[in-house]
Amino acid sequence: MAKLYPSRVLLAPCFLCIFFSLAPAALAIDIDGVQAVSIDQPRVNVALRWTPTGDPLTVDISGISTFNIQAFLDTGTSGILLSKETSDLLAVTKATSGGSLVTFEDVGVAGSALFHVSDPLYVAIAPSNAIDIDNPTTQLTVYNQVFGAIRTQINPESPSIPMLQGLDIVGMPIMAGKVVVMDPRPPENIELMNTFIYDPGTPYTGNVAAPGIPTTNHHVELSYGDFDRFTVVTPTGAEGPALSHNPFIGPNPITLIDPSLPADDTPGITVAFEGASTEGSFLLDTGAQMSMISTSLADQLNVRYVAGTEGTDYPQLELFDPLNPGAPGTPIEDQFQATIGGIGGVMIVAGFNLDSLLVPTMEGDGFNYLHAPVLVSDITVKDPLTDDTLTLDGIFGMNFMVASANVSVTEIRAGAFNWIVFDEPNGILGLDLKGVPEPGTFVLLAFGASIFLLRRIVRRRSA
């Protein structure tokens, strides 16, 4: 698995719009207008400590002391990843075993990604909108969610892409046993979205600045996949970084290569294009600004790369005739390209708009995304002991949950939800759909937007 790479984008004046309709009870709710790239992703404030209530690791920069780390909160990342820049500035020590540095590898079919491992740390979290985030006298109350002692991954190198430098990610070990509340509305007003981590049962306050856990009107059942088997820790027997399972909309994909796991009937996502449809299990990835499907799922929709274009600087997709697959296909209209990276390097991939992408809900209706944009790319991992490989069916990214823009950033659309609630203990994604006056009618939400510089992270993790 991998993370999408960053870009800086200057947004011109525009209107943020979304159309959605509510069909009769038990029928899918249509959501039309989602664009390829999310405007924002969840993030939190982080302080690192050597002890649960000790002083945070601090650095002095030009006479100013700081200990705050702004990190992305990423359900698609199995661990906690510190950048080389952050670990160097805060003097995070690296773990050793038998006199050698401990290393951690994510293994993919195209190669491996190597990380160092930290000594045990306490990771303290404050909400994204917290104030007084660099005050050592209040840090114990501001950073009030504490995890540890746990080992993190440390990027051994500074990325060549400037906007990836200093990138810190907190993944599933921070969300295990917790409820994550995301308020996706601020990006529509050109602000960063608000993200909170709560203990289960925290009551809703109605205070936007500290909401507690709100009630949501739709719920998506999740499964969890454990990807530990696709990693290697060296030296043998050394303790690696903290890892935790990742959420999927659909069955646990690990069951495909491990028959000892229990059967999983979690409903998956249904995608359709030009009369063909198929179902898959999609990683719920808050660290992905864009969504994708595998080449296998695309093939089931009669979509493939034009021969000789995959892996080039200008990949192209085509629709082929399944009864005559050897014949040239028809170029797909309105396709787009994006740069992604992960295990094995960086590449440009193509994307297109599905006719529909249906996310099932526990209420029995589901969200039917019309003209849903997806990239076509494989995220494949390999078990280093058995050589078993697994390719994910797809990635359900933030563009389907918050305000989104097209790749050229000439059009921006508002998100369809008031709240996004990831309930890790119960395996549920809660989505609070914005109100619609009457079934079957359309609502236009329009917001004026001024020119602003959006610092984006379109990235994929190595996993």
N, C-alpha and C positions, 0 to 999 in steps of 0.2 A: 504494500500500500504506500502511497506517496502524498505530498501536499502540493496545491497549485501555487505558482510563483508570483512575486509581487510586481505591481506596476504603479506608476504615479500617473494620475489622470486628471486633466483639467476639465471640469464640467462647465458647459456653457449654460446660459439661462434656458430654462425649460419648464415643463409642467410634469408633475409626478401623477400618473394616472393608473387606475386599475379598474377593470370591470369584473364583477363576479355576480353569479346568479344562484339563487337557492331554489332547488327543485323540490317537488313534493316530498313528504317524509319518506325515509328509507331509500330515496334515490340520491345519486351522487350530486355533490355541490360543485358546480362548474366554476373554475377560477381561470380567467383568461388575461393575458397581458404580462405574465412573468417574463423577465428578461434573463439573459445568460449569466450575468455577474451580479452578486449581491453587493449592496452599498456598504454593508458593515458586517462584522463578525463579533461574537461575544468576547469580552476580555475582562480581566480582573487585575487588581493590584496585589502584589506579592512582596512579602518580606521573608528573608531567610534567617534562621537562627540556629545556633549550635545546641541550644537547650530550649525546652518548651516555652519558657517565659523570660529568656535572657535577652540581652541587647541584640538587635538585628545586625547582620553583616552590613557594614557601612563603608562608603568611599568618599573621600574629599576631592571635589573637582573645583579648581579655582577658588579655594577657600570656602566652598559650600558643601556641607555634608548631605549625603542622600543615601537612602537604603531602599527606596521604592523601585520595584520592577513592574512594568506594565506588560502583562503576558496575555496571550490568546488562550481562551478556554476551549479546548478542542476534544470533542468526543471521538474523533477519528485517530487520536494519538493514544497509544497504550501506556505511555509513561509520562515523565516530566523532563523536558528538554531545556537546558540552559545554553545560551549562546556562548561562544568563546569570549566575546567581549564582556558579557555580564560576569562569567565565572572568573575571568582575570581581574576585573575591577574589584570584585568583592572578595578576592583571594579564597575562592572555594577550593578546598584541597581535594585531590584526586585519590581514589582508593588504590591500594596496592595489595598484592598477594604474593608471598614468596619473593619479595624484592622487585616484582614486576608490576607495572601499571595494569590495572584491570581494564579490559576492553569489552565492549558490547557491540554485537553485529546484528543488524537486520538483514535477512537473507532473501534475495529475489532471484529470479531466473536470469536476470541480466547483470547480476553482481551484488555486492554487499555495501552497506553503509556502516562505517565504523565510528564508535563514540567512546569517550572515556566515561568513567563512572565516579560519582562524587562519594566522599565520605558521608555518613548519615547526617541528614539535616532535618530541621523542623521547618515546614513550609506553612507560612501564615498568610491567609487570604483576607482581603478587604474587597467590598463591592467596587464595581467600575466607577461609580459616581462618588466614592468616599472622599471626604475632605480631611485636611490635616494628615495627609499621608506620609509626610516626612518629619513628623514630630516624635522624637524618641520618648517623650514623657507620656504620650497617649497611644503609643503603638500597640500596647497590649489590648486595648479596647477597640481601636480602629480595625486592626487585623485580628478579628475574633474567631475565625475558623482556622484551627491549627491541625496540621497533619504531620505525623512522624513518630519516631525518626525514620526517614526514608532516604534512599539513594536516588539521585537523579542521573540522567544522561547529560553529558557535556559535549558539545560540538568541538572537536579538536582543531577545527580550522575556521577561519573567517571566510564566509562565502564571497565569491567574486562579484556577485550582484549586490550593489551597494545597499539596496533597501531590504535585503535579507540579513544584513549584518546587524547584530544585536537582537535578533528575533528569539524570543523566549516563549515556550509553550507549556501550559499545564494541561495534562490530559486526564484520563479516566481515574488514576489513583486519587485525585482530588475530588472527584465526583462520586466515588463509591460510597454508598450509604447516605447520600445527600440528595437534596432537591435543588435543581438549578432553575432560576426564574430569569427569563429574558424579556425585557420590554423593548420590542422592535420599533416603537413609534418614533423615538427621537431622530433617527436618520431621515425621516420624512421632513423634519424641520432643520435639516443640515446640522445635526448633532450626533454624537456617538451614542449607540444604543446602551441601555443600562442593563447590567448583569449582576445577579445576586446568587449566593450559595447559602442554603438554609438547612437546618436540621428538619427531618420529617415532622409534620404536625405544627410547624410554625404558623400561627394564624395570620390571615390577611388583614392588613391595617387600613387599606385604602389610601395610604400615603405613597405617592409616586416615588419619593426619594428613598423610602424603605418599606416596600409594599408587603413583605411577607409572601406567603404562597397564595396566589389568587385562584379562584375557581375557573376552570376552562370548560367550554361547551362541547369539545370534541376530543377524542382520545385515540391514539394509535398504539396498538400493542407492539412491543419490541421483544426481540430475542438478544442473546449475547454470545459473541464468539471470542474465544481465547486464542491469541496468536503467539503465545510463548514458545511453542514448538518451532517457530520459524526464526528463532534467534539463537545466538551463540555467545557465551561468556567465556573469556580467556583471562587467566589460566583456568584450567578445569578445576571445578570445585569452589572457585571464587564466587562471592555474592554479587549478583548483578543488580541493575536498577529496579525500582518498584515498577511493576506492570499490573495492569488490570484489563478486564475484558472490554470489548467494544460493542456498541448497540447496533442492531440491524432491524430494518423494517422488512420482515420476512424471516424464514427459518435460519437458525445458526448455520452458516456455510461450512463450518468445520465438520459437520455431520457427513459431508460428501466424501471426506477422506478418512474419517474415523468412525467405523461401524459400531464401536463400543459406546458411543454417545447415544442418549435417548432420542427417539424420533421427535421431530419438531414440526408442528403444524401452524406456526405463526404465519398469518396471511402476509403475502408479499405484495410488491408493487407491480401493477399491470401497465405495460407500455404498448402503444398501438401506432401503426403508420401504414398508410395506403392499403387498408384492408387486412393487414396482418397484425397479430398481437401475441404477446408472450408475457410471462410473469417471472420476476426475479427477486432476490433478496438483496436489498440495498443498504450499504453502510450509512447510518445516520451520522453525518460529519459536519459538526459546527465549525470546523477548521477549513472547510472548502467553500470558496466563493462561487464555484461553478459545480454543476452536476454532470455525471457521465454514465454511460452504459458501456459494457464490454463489447469487443468485436463479435463475440459469440451471440450475445443478445441482439446486436445489430443485424447479424446474419439471419437470425430468426425473423427479423422484420424485412428481410430482403435488401438490406443496406450493407454496403461494403466500401472499402477504399478502392478508388480507381487504380488499376495495376500500375505499379512503379511510383506512386505518389506517397504512399505511407512511409513515414520517416524522413520525408524531404521537407524543404522549407515552405512548400505549398501543397499540403495534402488535400485531396479532393474525395468526396463521397459520391456514390452513385446508387441508384435503385436498380436491382437486377431482376431478371425473370427467373424464378425458381425452377421453372420447367425447362429453361434453356440457360443455365448459369454460365456457359462458356461464351455466350454472346455479349457484346458490349452493353453496359448498362446506360441508364439515363441520368445525367447529372442532377443532383438534388438542388432545388432552388433555395435561396436564402441561407446557404450554409456559411459557417464562420470558422475561424481558426483561433487557437490559443496556445501559449507555451506552457507546458507542464514539466515537472521534474520529480525525481525520486531516485530509487535504487536503479543504477544503470545510467544516470545522466539526465539531460534536458532534451526535450523534443517538442516539436510543434504538431498538434493534432487538430483534426477537423470536428466540427459539430453541426447539428441540424435541429430543426424543430419537429418533435414528435407530433402526431395528431392529438394524442392525449397521453397523460401519465396519471394513473389512478392510485391514490394512497388510501388503503382501507382504514376505516375507523371502527371502534368498538360499538358505536351507535348504529352501525349498519348502513350508513350512507356513503361516506368516503369523500375525499377531495379529488375532483377530476380536473387536472391542470390541462387546459387546451393550449395547443401550439407550444408545448413544453420544450425549452432548449436544453440539449444535452451534448456533451462531447462524446466521441467514440475512442476509447482507449482501454487497454488492459492493465490492471493492477494485479500482478501475479507474485505470489510468495512461494518459497520452496523450503521444505523440511530438510535441514542439512544432514539428518541421520538416515531418513528413508528415501529422500529425493522425491517425495510426494509433492505435487504442486497444486496450488489453488488460485483460481482467478475469480475475483469478485464480480458479481453480476452488474453492480452499479454503485454509484455514490449519490445519495440524496443530500445536496448541499444547501447552504444558507439562502441561495437565490430563490428557493421555493418558500421561504419563511419570512423574509424581510424585504424591504424596498430593494429593487434591482434595476440594473442598467444594461443596455446592449453593449456588445464588445467595443464598439466605436464611441460609446458614451454620448450618443446623440439623443437618446431617449431614456427616461427614468420612470419607473412605475412604483407606486406605493405598495406596501405589503398588505396581505389580506387579514392579518391577525393582530389582536390587541396584546396578547400574551403568548409566550412560548414557555412551557414548563416541562423540563426533563426530570422525571421522577425515577431516579436510578434504582432505588430499592424495589419498586413495584414494576419496573420495566414498562413504563408508560410515557409516551410523549403527549402532553396536553397542549391543544391549540385552541385559542379563544378567537373564533371567527368574528370579525367586525359585523355589526348589526346590519341586517337587510330588511327593508320594510315589508315586502310582500314576496311570497314564493314566485319564482319564475321571472321576477323583474330584475333589471340591471341597475347598478349603482355606480356612478362615476365619482371618484374621490380626486379632486384637483388641488394641487399645492404649488404655489409659486416658488421658484428656486432661483437664487442668485449665483453668480460665478463663485466657485470656491475650489480650493485645492484639496482633493480627497487622497489621503495617503493610504493606499490600498495594499493589502496582502492577498494575492491570489496564489496560493501555495499548496503543496501537497507534502505530507510527511513521509519519511522513509519508515516503513514498517512491514 
